[in-house]
Amino acid sequence: EKVQILSSARHSKRKSTTPYVVRQNLGKGALWFFADLPFTFVHYEDRYFILTDVLWDIFQEKEPEGTRSALIRIEDVNPTQSPVALRWAVDFLADNKVPFSIALIPMYSNVFSGGDETPQPVWKPVTEYPEFVGFLKYAKARGANFIMHGVAHEAGDLISGYDGDTGSDYEFWVYPENKFLKNDSSDLVISLLEKGEEVFNKLGIRPVAWEVPHYAASGLDFQLFGELFEWNYHRPIYFKYNKTSG
């Protein structure tokens, strides 16, 4: 009588169900049980939304009334994307009076530019791409807010993730090994951020927030991001890591 099943998980093939969220009432309070970790992977169609829905009950807070709102972000914006498609997205949002932000990667980097046989590494500020700069000015004029989404969204000469290209790879984390960068330090992070800030200054754009590429970084890095930016706009992924200075 003291236990309530608030959500059940259904097997996609066998159609069998099992309790997913369970509340055990304990007088004035309650114990809440989740069948797994809802934060392991956050997706707009995933179980994360079940957690957000019951948070009001967990904290015994009254759910706000009125229209629910969401944050709209155009992600991983860099010179390799179609300016036509980007302008269409900006026009659609602006014409419908929807506030939005652009997650801009200020440096373009590609380890294997020119192909695997004749790699010609690229590390260039987006200010060197005139058509792309034109789009950024247009987006700014249409009311876009800008987020600094990493500096290059790629880890230099390291393939950390997929293909060594901006927007694809991690920048402050080694993947799939899931460990911090070998040269991870305050000096490295700050020097990279200064390069990104320089590009934003040249564009005449002030970023309103910081977003970690692929949401993963070391404990030291997250500490620095929190100290250097007024707003961090991402879902952090934390790994076991003890280094907090250096």
Number of C-alpha atoms within 10 A of each C-alpha: 5 9 13 13 13 12 18 14 14 13 10 8 6 7 8 10 12 12 15 17 19 17 17 15 14 10 7 5 11 14 11 14 13 13 13 10 10 16 14 11 11 12 11 7 8 11 18 16 14 15 16 12 11 16 13 13 12 15 9 10 9 8 11 8 6 6 5 6 6 7 8 12 15 16 14 20 20 22 23 12 11 14 18 10 10 18 15 12 14 24 15 12 17 16 10 9 10 14 14 17 22 23 22 27 30 28 25 23 26 25 22 18 15 12 10 9 8 9 12 13 17 18 14 14 21 24 18 12 14 11 13 20 16 13 18 22 14 15 21 17 9 14 16 21 19 24 25 26 28 27 28 31 27 30 23 20 13 15 21 23 20 13 15 24 25 29 25 18 25 29 28 27 25 21 17 11 9 15 16 21 17 8 9 17 18 15 11 13 17 15 11 14 18 12 15 21 18 13 18 21 11 11 15 11 16 13 20 15 18 22 22 24 26 22 19 24 27 25 18 19 24 20 14 17 20 12 11 13 14 11 15 19 17 15 14 16 15 13 13 9 12 9 13 14 11 9
